[in-house]
Amino acid sequence: MSLALKGDEIAKVISGEELRKLRVREVVVAREQRALVYVKDLPRPRVLAEGKHKLPKDVLEVVIVSVGLKQRPYGIPKGTVFKDLGFSGLISVVIGRSVLTGETHDAREELEAFVEAIVRGRGVRTLKELVLWLRDDYLIPAFKKVLVADKKLDEEAFRKADQDELAEEVRSEVNRRLARECGLMIQKLSIIHLT
């Protein structure tokens, strides 16, 4: 069994039972990944950086997480923000921002929050699943708030508005909640196509 993340995967969860069954005694953490090792009787997981690490015998679970910048298209369907208008663009998210800047205390907190809220809590394992969850739980409500409630834009006014400026306002609105709730940050949000 490979513990390495592949393709669109941003997280992999492996139970201690499965690791023992397969006689896995060490984990190799790749560049731009971290492993959270949950050990019996420890209140918090051990966070492992790049390299080869021995696993304790009483491991309960290992969660491999891809950290750093991830980019993927997103789409806002017609009828969710505006009745007859949908739009799409690109979203760039950063998982474990502090990991990249070297802030070790914050990095641990962010990774634990991300794993608890999103990987273990929501069952998100791929970038596609993450972007769909962000769209439904954060982007659509933020677009409604910024475009419709705050700016009172209708479809025509939205078409004529500065898309980059509006996307930046939505990004800021979402990031206020994301950083606090789940150790994640949107670095860039763009609106590219109106349908």
Secondary structure as UniProt FT lines:
FT   TURN            7..8
FT   STRAND          11..15
FT   HELIX           16..21
FT   TURN            22..23
FT   STRAND          26..29
FT   TURN            31..32
FT   STRAND          33..39
FT   TURN            40..41
FT   STRAND          46..48
FT   STRAND          51..54
FT   TURN            57..58
FT   STRAND          59..66
FT   STRAND          68..76
FT   TURN            78..80
FT   STRAND          87..95
FT   HELIX           97..101
FT   HELIX           104..114
FT   HELIX           115..120
FT   HELIX           121..122
FT   HELIX           127..134
FT   HELIX           135..139
FT   HELIX           140..143
FT   HELIX           144..150
FT   HELIX           155..160
FT   HELIX           163..182
FT   STRAND          184..189
FT   STRAND          193..194
//
